[in-house]
Amino acid sequence: MLRAAAAVRTQARVLGRRNASTNVAVQNIETRWKTLSTAEQNTIAKQLEEAQKGDWKALSLEEKKAAYYIAFGPHGPREPLTKPGHTAKLLGGIAGVLGVSGALFYAIRVGGQETPHTINKEWEEATNEYLKSQNSNPISGISSEGYKGTGYVVSK
């Protein structure tokens, strides 16, 4: 019984010393993490890993925050690809491209000709007559018996 009590006191002293030494290293880890060298980052991560093997109630709030940040924080491969303000630049670029394409479309339409000379009713009727004389599509089309469609006449 005395040995168990002594072991608990010794473990409490070790935990107290460990918490005191790592607490300094983990304060404001979120802001300092990027400035630390890889060796320092690995050392802190290993210290926290060892501290987590013990009782979690013995960990300080700073150690818990640091452990969470190291495991799940936005650093390394989890660092966001976009920075603040990226959405506004993206929407501005999209609006610019749409504006330029609309202006180009309008300029082409204004500078273009009127409808081609082949898009009028007379030309389409002449096309129908030519196709009938050539016996084009004799099974179900314009040259078939009893055909009642308009053929190629689409203009009004």
DSSP file (Angstrom, degrees, kcal/mol; ACC not computed):
  #  RESIDUE AA STRUCTURE BP1 BP2  ACC     N-H-->O    O-->H-N    N-H-->O    O-->H-N    TCO  KAPPA ALPHA  PHI   PSI    X-CA   Y-CA   Z-CA
    1    1 A M     >        0   0    0      0, 0.0     4,-2.1     0, 0.0     5,-0.2   0.000 360.0 360.0 360.0 -41.9    0.0    0.0    0.0
    2    2 A L  H  >  +     0   0    0      1,-0.2     4,-2.5     2,-0.2     5,-0.2   0.880 360.0  53.3 -67.3 -37.0    2.8    2.4    0.8
    3    3 A R  H  > S+     0   0    0      2,-0.2     4,-2.5     1,-0.2    -1,-0.2   0.914 108.4  49.9 -63.3 -41.4    4.6    1.4   -2.4
    4    4 A A  H  > S+     0   0    0      2,-0.2     4,-2.2     1,-0.2    -2,-0.2   0.908 111.9  47.6 -63.9 -42.3    1.4    2.2   -4.4
    5    5 A A  H  X S+     0   0    0     -4,-2.1     4,-2.4     2,-0.2    -1,-0.2   0.907 112.8  48.8 -65.6 -40.9    1.1    5.6   -2.7
    6    6 A A  H  X S+     0   0    0     -4,-2.5     4,-2.5     1,-0.2    -2,-0.2   0.892 110.3  51.4 -65.5 -38.5    4.7    6.4   -3.3
    7    7 A A  H  X S+     0   0    0     -4,-2.5     4,-2.6     2,-0.2    -2,-0.2   0.892 109.9  49.4 -65.2 -39.1    4.4    5.3   -7.0
    8    8 A V  H  X S+     0   0    0     -4,-2.2     4,-2.5     2,-0.2    -2,-0.2   0.921 111.9  48.1 -65.8 -42.9    1.4    7.7   -7.4
    9    9 A R  H  X S+     0   0    0     -4,-2.4     4,-2.2     2,-0.2    -2,-0.2   0.900 113.0  48.4 -64.1 -39.9    3.3   10.6   -5.8
   10   10 A T  H  X S+     0   0    0     -4,-2.5     4,-2.4     2,-0.2    -2,-0.2   0.915 112.3  48.4 -65.4 -42.9    6.3    9.9   -8.1
   11   11 A Q  H  X S+     0   0    0     -4,-2.6     4,-2.9     1,-0.2    -2,-0.2   0.900 110.3  51.8 -65.0 -39.4    4.1    9.7  -11.1
   12   12 A A  H  X S+     0   0    0     -4,-2.5     4,-2.6     2,-0.2    -1,-0.2   0.891 110.1  49.3 -63.5 -39.3    2.4   13.0  -10.1
   13   13 A R  H  X S+     0   0    0     -4,-2.2     4,-2.6     2,-0.2    -2,-0.2   0.911 112.3  47.7 -65.5 -41.0    5.8   14.6   -9.8
   14   14 A V  H  X S+     0   0    0     -4,-2.4     4,-3.0     2,-0.2    -2,-0.2   0.925 113.7  47.3 -65.2 -44.1    6.9   13.4  -13.2
   15   15 A L  H  X S+     0   0    0     -4,-2.9     4,-3.0     2,-0.2     5,-0.2   0.910 111.6  51.4 -63.0 -41.0    3.6   14.5  -14.7
   16   16 A G  H  X S+     0   0    0     -4,-2.6     4,-1.9     2,-0.2    -2,-0.2   0.916 113.2  44.5 -62.3 -43.0    3.9   17.9  -13.0
   17   17 A R  H  X S+     0   0    0     -4,-2.6     4,-2.2     2,-0.2    -2,-0.2   0.912 114.0  50.0 -66.5 -41.5    7.5   18.3  -14.4
   18   18 A R  H  X S+     0   0    0     -4,-3.0     4,-2.6     1,-0.2     5,-0.3   0.933 111.1  48.8 -63.4 -44.3    6.5   17.1  -17.8
   19   19 A N  H  X S+     0   0    0     -4,-3.0     4,-1.8     1,-0.2    -1,-0.2   0.886 110.8  51.0 -62.2 -38.8    3.5   19.5  -17.9
   20   20 A A  H  X S+     0   0    0     -4,-1.9     4,-0.8    -5,-0.2    -1,-0.2   0.886 113.7  44.2 -67.6 -37.3    5.7   22.4  -16.8
   21   21 A S  H  X S+     0   0    0     -4,-2.2     4,-0.8     1,-0.2    -2,-0.2   0.898 119.4  39.5 -77.2 -39.0    8.3   21.7  -19.5
   22   22 A T  H  X S+     0   0    0     -4,-2.6     4,-1.8    -5,-0.2    -2,-0.2   0.744 102.9  70.4 -82.7 -21.0    6.0   21.1  -22.4
   23   23 A N  H  X S+     0   0    0     -4,-1.8     4,-0.8    -5,-0.3    -1,-0.2   0.896  99.0  49.2 -62.1 -38.8    3.6   23.9  -21.4
   24   24 A V  H >< S+     0   0    0     -4,-0.8     3,-0.6     1,-0.2    -1,-0.2   0.906 111.9  49.1 -65.2 -40.6    6.2   26.5  -22.4
   25   25 A A  H 3< S+     0   0    0     -4,-0.8    -1,-0.2     1,-0.2    -2,-0.2   0.767 113.8  45.3 -70.8 -25.7    6.7   24.7  -25.8
   26   26 A V  H >< S+     0   0    0     -4,-1.8     3,-1.3    -3,-0.0    -1,-0.2   0.462  78.2 120.5-102.2  -0.2    3.0   24.5  -26.6
   27   27 A Q  T << S-     0   0    0     -4,-0.8     5,-0.1    -3,-0.6    -3,-0.0  -0.470  93.5  -5.9 -66.6 131.3    1.9   28.0  -25.7
   28   28 A N  T >> S+     0   0    0     -2,-0.2     4,-1.7     1,-0.1     3,-0.6   0.875  81.8 161.6  51.9  43.8    0.3   29.7  -28.8
   29   29 A I  H <>  +     0   0    0     -3,-1.3     4,-1.9     1,-0.2     5,-0.1   0.813  65.2  64.6 -63.6 -29.4    1.4   26.8  -30.9
   30   30 A E  H 34 S+     0   0    0      1,-0.2     4,-0.3    -4,-0.2    -1,-0.2   0.887 109.8  36.5 -62.7 -38.3   -1.1   27.9  -33.6
   31   31 A T  H <4 S+     0   0    0     -3,-0.6    -1,-0.2     1,-0.2     4,-0.2   0.785 123.1  42.7 -84.9 -27.7    0.8   31.1  -34.3
   32   32 A R  H >X S+     0   0    0     -4,-1.7     4,-1.0     1,-0.2     3,-0.9   0.617  87.8  89.5 -93.5 -12.8    4.3   29.7  -33.8
   33   33 A W  G >< S+     0   0    0     -4,-1.9     3,-0.6     1,-0.3    -1,-0.2   0.865  87.2  48.9 -58.4 -42.4    4.0   26.4  -35.7
   34   34 A K  G 34 S+     0   0    0     -4,-0.3    -1,-0.3     1,-0.2    -2,-0.1   0.774 110.2  52.0 -70.5 -24.6    5.0   27.7  -39.1
   35   35 A T  G <4 S+     0   0    0     -3,-0.9    -1,-0.2    -4,-0.2    -2,-0.2   0.650  91.0  95.1 -86.5 -14.0    8.1   29.5  -37.7
   36   36 A L  S << S-     0   0    0     -4,-1.0     2,-0.0    -3,-0.6    -3,-0.0  -0.443  79.8-114.2 -76.0 149.2    9.4   26.4  -35.9
   37   37 A S     >  -     0   0    0     -2,-0.1     4,-2.5     1,-0.1     5,-0.2  -0.323  29.7-106.5 -74.2 166.6   12.0   24.2  -37.6
   38   38 A T  H  > S+     0   0    0      1,-0.2     4,-2.5     2,-0.2     5,-0.2   0.879 121.3  53.4 -62.4 -37.9   11.0   20.6  -38.5
   39   39 A A  H  > S+     0   0    0      2,-0.2     4,-2.4     1,-0.2    -1,-0.2   0.925 110.2  46.7 -63.8 -44.1   13.1   19.2  -35.7
   40   40 A E  H  > S+     0   0    0      2,-0.2     4,-2.6     1,-0.2     5,-0.2   0.906 111.8  51.4 -64.9 -40.8   11.3   21.5  -33.2
   41   41 A Q  H  X S+     0   0    0     -4,-2.5     4,-2.5     1,-0.2    -2,-0.2   0.930 111.6  47.0 -61.1 -44.7    8.0   20.5  -34.6
   42   42 A N  H  X S+     0   0    0     -4,-2.5     4,-2.5     2,-0.2    -2,-0.2   0.893 111.4  51.5 -64.5 -39.7    8.8   16.8  -34.3
   43   43 A T  H  X S+     0   0    0     -4,-2.4     4,-2.5     2,-0.2    -2,-0.2   0.938 112.2  45.2 -62.6 -47.3   10.1   17.2  -30.8
   44   44 A I  H  X S+     0   0    0     -4,-2.6     4,-2.6     1,-0.2     5,-0.2   0.911 112.8  51.3 -63.5 -42.4    6.9   19.0  -29.7
   45   45 A A  H  X S+     0   0    0     -4,-2.5     4,-2.2    -5,-0.2    -1,-0.2   0.908 111.7  47.0 -62.2 -41.5    4.7   16.4  -31.4
   46   46 A K  H  X S+     0   0    0     -4,-2.5     4,-2.4     2,-0.2    -2,-0.2   0.903 111.4  51.2 -67.6 -40.3    6.6   13.5  -29.7
   47   47 A Q  H  X S+     0   0    0     -4,-2.5     4,-2.4     1,-0.2    -2,-0.2   0.924 112.7  45.8 -61.2 -43.6    6.3   15.2  -26.3
   48   48 A L  H  X S+     0   0    0     -4,-2.6     4,-2.1     2,-0.2    -1,-0.2   0.876 109.8  54.7 -67.9 -35.6    2.6   15.7  -26.8
   49   49 A E  H  X S+     0   0    0     -4,-2.2     4,-0.7    -5,-0.2    -2,-0.2   0.914 110.7  45.8 -62.9 -42.1    2.2   12.1  -28.0
   50   50 A E  H >X S+     0   0    0     -4,-2.4     3,-0.7     1,-0.2     4,-0.5   0.898 111.4  52.1 -65.9 -40.2    3.9   10.9  -24.8
   51   51 A A  H >< S+     0   0    0     -4,-2.4     3,-0.9     1,-0.2    -2,-0.2   0.843 105.2  56.1 -65.7 -32.2    1.8   13.2  -22.7
   52   52 A Q  H 3< S+     0   0    0     -4,-2.1    -1,-0.2     1,-0.2    -2,-0.2   0.692  92.9  69.4 -74.6 -17.5   -1.4   11.9  -24.3
   53   53 A K  H << S+     0   0    0     -3,-0.7    -1,-0.2    -4,-0.7    -2,-0.2   0.761  98.8  60.1 -70.3 -22.7   -0.5    8.3  -23.4
   54   54 A G  S << S-     0   0    0     -3,-0.9     2,-0.3    -4,-0.5     5,-0.0   0.056 115.0 -44.1 -85.3-159.6   -1.1    9.3  -19.7
   55   55 A D    >   -     0   0    0      1,-0.1     3,-1.1     2,-0.0     4,-0.4  -0.556  44.8-147.8 -73.4 127.4   -4.3   10.5  -18.2
   56   56 A W  G >  S+     0   0    0     -2,-0.3     3,-0.7     1,-0.3    -1,-0.1   0.731  96.2  65.2 -69.8 -21.2   -6.0   13.2  -20.3
   57   57 A K  G 3  S+     0   0    0      1,-0.2    -1,-0.3    -3,-0.0    -2,-0.0   0.767  96.2  58.2 -70.8 -23.5   -7.3   14.9  -17.2
   58   58 A A  G <  S+     0   0    0     -3,-1.1    -1,-0.2    -7,-0.1    -2,-0.2   0.662  86.8  97.7 -79.6 -16.1   -3.7   15.7  -16.3
   59   59 A L  S <  S-     0   0    0     -3,-0.7     2,-0.1    -4,-0.4   -44,-0.0  -0.468  76.2-123.5 -73.3 142.6   -3.1   17.5  -19.5
   60   60 A S     >  -     0   0    0     -2,-0.2     4,-2.1     1,-0.1     5,-0.2  -0.361  24.6-108.5 -77.8 166.4   -3.3   21.3  -19.4
   61   61 A L  H  > S+     0   0    0      1,-0.2     4,-2.6     2,-0.2     5,-0.2   0.886 120.6  54.6 -62.3 -38.8   -5.7   23.1  -21.7
   62   62 A E  H  > S+     0   0    0      1,-0.2     4,-2.5     2,-0.2    -1,-0.2   0.892 107.8  49.4 -62.9 -39.1   -2.8   24.4  -23.8
   63   63 A E  H  > S+     0   0    0      2,-0.2     4,-2.6     1,-0.2    -1,-0.2   0.891 110.8  49.5 -68.0 -38.9   -1.5   20.9  -24.3
   64   64 A K  H  X S+     0   0    0     -4,-2.1     4,-2.3     2,-0.2    -2,-0.2   0.921 112.5  47.5 -65.2 -43.0   -4.9   19.7  -25.4
   65   65 A K  H  X S+     0   0    0     -4,-2.6     4,-2.7     2,-0.2    -2,-0.2   0.915 113.0  49.0 -63.2 -42.1   -5.2   22.6  -27.8
   66   66 A A  H  X S+     0   0    0     -4,-2.5     4,-2.7     2,-0.2     5,-0.2   0.907 110.3  50.3 -64.9 -41.8   -1.7   22.0  -29.2
   67   67 A A  H  X S+     0   0    0     -4,-2.6     4,-2.0     1,-0.2    -1,-0.2   0.912 112.6  47.1 -63.3 -41.5   -2.4   18.3  -29.6
   68   68 A Y  H  X S+     0   0    0     -4,-2.3     4,-3.2     2,-0.2     5,-0.4   0.926 112.7  49.2 -64.7 -44.0   -5.6   19.0  -31.5
   69   69 A Y  H  X S+     0   0    0     -4,-2.7     4,-2.6     1,-0.2    -2,-0.2   0.919 111.7  48.3 -63.2 -43.0   -3.8   21.6  -33.7
   70   70 A I  H  < S+     0   0    0     -4,-2.7    -1,-0.2     1,-0.2    -2,-0.2   0.885 118.9  40.6 -65.2 -37.4   -1.0   19.3  -34.5
   71   71 A A  H  < S+     0   0    0     -4,-2.0    -2,-0.2    -5,-0.2    -1,-0.2   0.894 138.3   7.7 -77.7 -40.1   -3.4   16.5  -35.4
   72   72 A F  H  < S+     0   0    0     -4,-3.2    -3,-0.2    -5,-0.2    -2,-0.2   0.381  92.9 124.0-127.2   2.9   -6.1   18.4  -37.3
   73   73 A G  S  < S-     0   0    0     -4,-2.6     2,-2.0    -5,-0.4     5,-0.2  -0.139  73.7 -96.7 -71.5 164.4   -4.9   22.0  -37.7
   74   74 A P  S    S+     0   0    0      0, 0.0     2,-0.3     0, 0.0    -1,-0.1  -0.463  84.3 107.8 -81.0  70.6   -4.5   23.9  -41.1
   75   75 A H    >   +     0   0    0     -2,-2.0     3,-1.6    -6,-0.2   -41,-0.0  -0.962  70.0   2.0-140.3 158.3   -0.9   23.2  -41.7
   76   76 A G  G >  S-     0   0    0     -2,-0.3     3,-1.5     1,-0.3     0, 0.0  -0.469 134.7  -3.7  67.1-131.1    1.1   21.0  -44.1
   77   77 A P  G 3  S+     0   0    0      0, 0.0    -1,-0.3     0, 0.0     0, 0.0   0.677 135.2  58.4 -71.3 -15.2   -1.2   19.1  -46.5
   78   78 A R  G <  S+     0   0    0     -3,-1.6    -2,-0.2    -5,-0.2     3,-0.1   0.375  75.6 121.6 -93.4   5.7   -4.4   20.5  -44.7
   79   79 A E  S <  S-     0   0    0     -3,-1.5    -4,-0.1     1,-0.1    -6,-0.0  -0.500  74.9-104.2 -68.9 132.4   -3.4   24.1  -45.4
   80   80 A P        -     0   0    0      0, 0.0    -1,-0.1     0, 0.0    -2,-0.1  -0.263  19.8-146.7 -59.5 141.3   -6.1   25.8  -47.4
   81   81 A L  S    S+     0   0    0     -3,-0.1     2,-0.4     2,-0.0    -2,-0.1   0.775  80.7  61.5 -79.0 -26.9   -5.3   26.3  -51.0
   82   82 A T  S    S-     0   0    0      3,-0.0     3,-0.1     1,-0.0     5,-0.0  -0.795  73.8-144.9-105.6 145.3   -7.2   29.6  -51.3
   83   83 A K    >   -     0   0    0     -2,-0.4     3,-1.8     1,-0.1     4,-0.3  -0.554  41.2 -75.1 -97.4 165.7   -6.5   32.8  -49.3
   84   84 A P  T 3  S+     0   0    0      0, 0.0    -1,-0.1     0, 0.0     0, 0.0  -0.381 121.2  30.7 -60.0 139.6   -9.1   35.2  -48.0
   85   85 A G  T 3> S+     0   0    0     -3,-0.1     4,-1.7    -2,-0.0     5,-0.2   0.353  83.8 114.4  91.5  -4.5  -10.4   37.4  -50.8
   86   86 A H  H <> S+     0   0    0     -3,-1.8     4,-2.4     1,-0.2     5,-0.2   0.874  72.0  55.9 -66.1 -36.5  -10.0   34.6  -53.4
   87   87 A T  H  > S+     0   0    0     -4,-0.3     4,-2.8     1,-0.2     5,-0.2   0.906 106.2  50.3 -63.7 -41.8  -13.8   34.4  -54.0
   88   88 A A  H  > S+     0   0    0      1,-0.2     4,-2.4     2,-0.2    -1,-0.2   0.917 111.9  47.4 -64.1 -42.5  -14.1   38.0  -54.8
   89   89 A K  H  X S+     0   0    0     -4,-1.7     4,-2.4     2,-0.2    -1,-0.2   0.901 112.5  50.4 -64.5 -39.4  -11.2   37.8  -57.4
   90   90 A L  H  X S+     0   0    0     -4,-2.4     4,-2.4     2,-0.2    -2,-0.2   0.938 112.0  45.9 -63.7 -47.7  -12.8   34.7  -58.9
   91   91 A L  H  X S+     0   0    0     -4,-2.8     4,-2.5     1,-0.2    -1,-0.2   0.880 112.3  52.2 -64.6 -37.1  -16.2   36.3  -59.2
   92   92 A G  H  X S+     0   0    0     -4,-2.4     4,-2.3    -5,-0.2    -1,-0.2   0.908 109.9  48.7 -62.8 -42.0  -14.6   39.4  -60.7
   93   93 A G  H  X S+     0   0    0     -4,-2.4     4,-2.5     2,-0.2    -2,-0.2   0.900 111.7  48.8 -64.7 -41.2  -12.7   37.3  -63.2
   94   94 A I  H  X S+     0   0    0     -4,-2.4     4,-2.6     2,-0.2     5,-0.2   0.928 111.9  48.8 -64.2 -44.4  -15.9   35.4  -64.2
   95   95 A A  H  X S+     0   0    0     -4,-2.5     4,-2.4     1,-0.2    -2,-0.2   0.899 111.6  50.7 -62.4 -39.5  -17.8   38.7  -64.6
   96   96 A G  H  X S+     0   0    0     -4,-2.3     4,-2.6     2,-0.2    -2,-0.2   0.925 110.9  47.3 -63.5 -45.1  -15.0   40.1  -66.7
   97   97 A V  H  X S+     0   0    0     -4,-2.5     4,-2.5     1,-0.2     5,-0.2   0.914 113.3  48.7 -64.0 -42.7  -14.9   37.1  -69.0
   98   98 A L  H  X S+     0   0    0     -4,-2.6     4,-2.3     2,-0.2    -1,-0.2   0.902 111.9  49.9 -63.7 -39.8  -18.7   37.1  -69.4
   99   99 A G  H  X S+     0   0    0     -4,-2.4     4,-2.4    -5,-0.2    -2,-0.2   0.928 112.3  46.4 -63.6 -45.2  -18.6   40.8  -70.1
  100  100 A V  H  X S+     0   0    0     -4,-2.6     4,-2.4     1,-0.2    -2,-0.2   0.910 113.6  48.5 -64.7 -42.0  -15.9   40.5  -72.8
  101  101 A S  H  X S+     0   0    0     -4,-2.5     4,-2.4     2,-0.2    -1,-0.2   0.884 111.4  50.3 -68.2 -35.8  -17.7   37.5  -74.4
  102  102 A G  H  X S+     0   0    0     -4,-2.3     4,-2.5    -5,-0.2    -2,-0.2   0.916 111.6  48.0 -65.3 -42.3  -21.0   39.4  -74.4
  103  103 A A  H  X S+     0   0    0     -4,-2.4     4,-2.5     2,-0.2    -2,-0.2   0.902 112.3  49.2 -64.6 -40.7  -19.3   42.5  -76.0
  104  104 A L  H  X S+     0   0    0     -4,-2.4     4,-2.3     2,-0.2    -2,-0.2   0.915 111.0  49.8 -64.2 -43.0  -17.7   40.2  -78.6
  105  105 A F  H  X S+     0   0    0     -4,-2.4     4,-2.4     1,-0.2    -2,-0.2   0.929 112.3  47.7 -60.4 -45.5  -21.0   38.5  -79.4
  106  106 A Y  H  X S+     0   0    0     -4,-2.5     4,-2.6     1,-0.2     5,-0.2   0.910 111.0  50.9 -63.3 -42.7  -22.7   41.9  -79.8
  107  107 A A  H  X S+     0   0    0     -4,-2.5     4,-2.3     1,-0.2    -1,-0.2   0.892 111.4  48.0 -63.6 -39.2  -19.9   43.2  -82.1
  108  108 A I  H  X S+     0   0    0     -4,-2.3     4,-1.1     2,-0.2    -1,-0.2   0.917 112.7  48.4 -67.3 -42.1  -20.1   40.2  -84.3
  109  109 A R  H  < S+     0   0    0     -4,-2.4    -2,-0.2     2,-0.2    -1,-0.2   0.897 114.1  45.8 -65.6 -40.0  -23.9   40.4  -84.5
  110  110 A V  H  < S+     0   0    0     -4,-2.6    -2,-0.2     1,-0.2    -1,-0.2   0.908 117.2  43.4 -69.7 -41.3  -23.8   44.1  -85.4
  111  111 A G  H  < S+     0   0    0     -4,-2.3    -1,-0.2    -5,-0.2    -2,-0.2   0.573  98.1  97.0 -82.0  -9.0  -21.0   43.8  -87.9
  112  112 A G  S  < S-     0   0    0     -4,-1.1    -3,-0.0    -3,-0.2     2,-0.0  -0.242  77.8-100.9 -78.8 169.0  -22.5   40.6  -89.6
  113  113 A Q        -     0   0    0      1,-0.2    -1,-0.1    -2,-0.0    -2,-0.0  -0.186  38.9 -96.8 -76.2 173.3  -24.6   40.4  -92.7
  114  114 A E  S    S-     0   0    0      1,-0.2    -1,-0.2    -2,-0.0     3,-0.1  -0.072  73.7 -47.5 -71.9-170.7  -28.3   40.0  -92.8
  115  115 A T  S    S-     0   0    0      1,-0.1    -1,-0.2     2,-0.1     0, 0.0  -0.270  73.4 -93.9 -62.7 149.4  -29.6   36.5  -93.3
  116  116 A P    >   -     0   0    0      0, 0.0     3,-1.6     0, 0.0    -1,-0.1  -0.211  32.1-114.4 -61.2 156.0  -28.0   34.5  -96.1
  117  117 A H  T 3  S+     0   0    0      1,-0.3     6,-0.2    -3,-0.1     3,-0.1   0.656 112.6  64.7 -69.7 -14.5  -29.7   34.6  -99.5
  118  118 A T  T 3  S+     0   0    0      1,-0.2     2,-1.0     5,-0.1    -1,-0.3   0.553  83.8  79.8 -85.6  -6.2  -30.5   30.9  -99.2
  119  119 A I  S <  S+     0   0    0     -3,-1.6     2,-0.3     4,-0.1    -1,-0.2  -0.650  70.9  98.1-103.1  77.5  -32.8   31.4  -96.2
  120  120 A N  S  > S-     0   0    0     -2,-1.0     4,-2.0    -3,-0.1     5,-0.2  -0.965  82.1-106.6-151.0 163.8  -36.0   32.6  -97.9
  121  121 A K  H  > S+     0   0    0     -2,-0.3     4,-2.3     1,-0.2     5,-0.2   0.864 114.5  53.4 -64.1 -38.8  -39.2   30.9  -98.9
  122  122 A E  H  > S+     0   0    0      1,-0.2     4,-2.2     2,-0.2    -1,-0.2   0.922 109.5  47.9 -63.5 -44.2  -38.5   30.8 -102.7
  123  123 A W  H  > S+     0   0    0      1,-0.2     4,-2.1     2,-0.2    -1,-0.2   0.920 112.3  49.4 -63.0 -43.5  -35.1   29.2 -102.3
  124  124 A E  H  X S+     0   0    0     -4,-2.0     4,-2.0     2,-0.2    28,-0.3   0.879 110.6  49.8 -65.6 -38.5  -36.6   26.5  -99.9
  125  125 A E  H  X S+     0   0    0     -4,-2.3     4,-2.2     2,-0.2    -1,-0.2   0.895 110.1  51.0 -66.1 -38.5  -39.4   25.7 -102.3
  126  126 A A  H  X S+     0   0    0     -4,-2.2     4,-2.3     2,-0.2    -2,-0.2   0.870 107.7  53.3 -64.7 -36.4  -36.9   25.4 -105.2
  127  127 A T  H  X S+     0   0    0     -4,-2.1     4,-2.4     2,-0.2    -2,-0.2   0.911 107.7  51.3 -63.5 -42.1  -34.9   23.0 -103.0
  128  128 A N  H  X S+     0   0    0     -4,-2.0     4,-2.2     1,-0.2    -2,-0.2   0.926 110.9  47.4 -59.8 -46.0  -38.1   20.9 -102.5
  129  129 A E  H  X S+     0   0    0     -4,-2.2     4,-2.3     1,-0.2    -1,-0.2   0.902 111.6  50.6 -64.1 -41.0  -38.8   20.7 -106.2
  130  130 A Y  H  X S+     0   0    0     -4,-2.3     4,-1.5     1,-0.2    -1,-0.2   0.923 110.9  48.5 -63.0 -43.7  -35.1   19.8 -107.0
  131  131 A L  H  <>S+     0   0    0     -4,-2.4     5,-2.5     1,-0.2     4,-0.3   0.868 110.7  51.1 -66.4 -36.2  -35.2   17.0 -104.4
  132  132 A K  H ><5S+     0   0    0     -4,-2.2     3,-1.1     1,-0.2    -1,-0.2   0.906 109.2  50.8 -65.5 -40.4  -38.5   15.7 -105.8
  133  133 A S  H 3<5S+     0   0    0     -4,-2.3    -1,-0.2     1,-0.3    -2,-0.2   0.807 111.3  47.8 -68.1 -27.7  -37.0   15.7 -109.3
  134  134 A Q  T 3<5S-     0   0    0     -4,-1.5    -1,-0.3    -5,-0.2    -2,-0.2   0.452 110.9-124.0 -89.0  -1.8  -34.0   13.7 -108.0
  135  135 A N  T < 5 -     0   0    0     -3,-1.1     2,-0.3    -4,-0.3    -3,-0.2   0.920  42.3-174.3  56.9  48.3  -36.3   11.2 -106.2
  136  136 A S      < -     0   0    0     -5,-2.5     7,-1.1     1,-0.2    -1,-0.2  -0.583  60.2  -2.0 -79.0 133.3  -34.5   12.0 -102.9
  137  137 A N  S  > S+     0   0    0     -2,-0.3     4,-1.3     5,-0.1     6,-0.8   0.966  74.2 179.2  52.6  66.5  -35.6    9.9  -99.9
  138  138 A P  T  4  +     0   0    0      0, 0.0     7,-0.4     0, 0.0    -1,-0.1   0.602  66.9  57.6 -76.9 -11.2  -38.3    7.9 -101.7
  139  139 A I  T  4 S-     0   0    0      5,-0.1     6,-0.1     1,-0.0    -2,-0.0   0.944 131.7 -11.6 -87.3 -51.3  -39.3    5.7  -98.7
  140  140 A S  T  4 S+     0   0    0      4,-0.1    -3,-0.1     7,-0.0    -1,-0.0   0.395 116.3  75.8-130.5   2.3  -40.4    8.2  -96.0
  141  141 A G  S >< S-     0   0    0     -4,-1.3     3,-1.6     6,-0.1    -4,-0.1   0.073 100.7 -52.6-103.0-150.1  -39.2   11.6  -97.2
  142  142 A I  T 3  S+     0   0    0      1,-0.3    -5,-0.1     6,-0.1     5,-0.1   0.722 129.8  48.6 -65.2 -26.2  -40.2   14.3  -99.6
  143  143 A S  T 3  S+     0   0    0     -7,-1.1    -1,-0.3    -6,-0.8    -6,-0.1   0.383  87.4 110.4 -95.7   3.6  -40.3   12.0 -102.7
  144  144 A S  S X  S-     0   0    0     -3,-1.6     3,-1.2    -7,-0.4     2,-0.2  -0.358  80.7 -91.4 -77.7 160.0  -42.4    9.3 -101.1
  145  145 A E  T 3  S+     0   0    0     -7,-0.4    -1,-0.1     1,-0.2    -2,-0.1  -0.497 109.0  11.5 -70.3 136.7  -46.0    8.6 -102.1
  146  146 A G  T 3  S+     0   0    0      1,-0.2     2,-0.2    -2,-0.2    -1,-0.2   0.670  82.3 167.7  72.9  19.5  -48.6   10.6 -100.1
  147  147 A Y    <   +     0   0    0     -3,-1.2    -1,-0.2     1,-0.1    -6,-0.1  -0.499  10.5 173.6 -68.0 128.5  -46.0   12.9  -98.4
  148  148 A K        +     0   0    0     -2,-0.2    -1,-0.1     3,-0.0    -6,-0.1   0.300  37.4 110.7-120.3   8.0  -47.8   15.8  -96.7
  149  149 A G  S    S-     0   0    0     -8,-0.1     3,-0.1     1,-0.1    -8,-0.0  -0.126  77.0-112.4 -76.2 177.3  -44.9   17.6  -94.9
  150  150 A T    >   -     0   0    0      1,-0.3     3,-1.4     3,-0.1     2,-0.3   0.536  42.9-154.5 -87.4  -7.6  -43.5   21.0  -95.7
  151  151 A G  T 3   -     0   0    0      1,-0.2    -1,-0.3     3,-0.0   -26,-0.1  -0.541  66.7 -17.4  72.0-128.3  -40.2   19.5  -96.8
  152  152 A Y  T 3  S+     0   0    0     -2,-0.3     2,-0.8   -28,-0.3    -1,-0.2   0.271 102.1 117.1 -98.0  10.1  -37.4   22.0  -96.4
  153  153 A V    <   +     0   0    0     -3,-1.4    -3,-0.1     1,-0.2   -32,-0.1  -0.717  20.7 142.6 -83.0 112.5  -39.6   25.1  -96.2
  154  154 A V        +     0   0    0     -2,-0.8    -1,-0.2   -34,-0.1     2,-0.1   0.495  41.9  94.2-123.0 -14.6  -39.0   26.6  -92.8
  155  155 A S              0   0    0     -3,-0.2   -35,-0.1   -35,-0.1   -36,-0.0  -0.426 360.0 360.0 -78.5 156.1  -39.2   30.3  -93.5
  156  156 A K              0   0    0     -2,-0.1    -1,-0.1    -3,-0.0   -36,-0.0   0.415 360.0 360.0-103.3 360.0  -42.4   32.2  -93.2
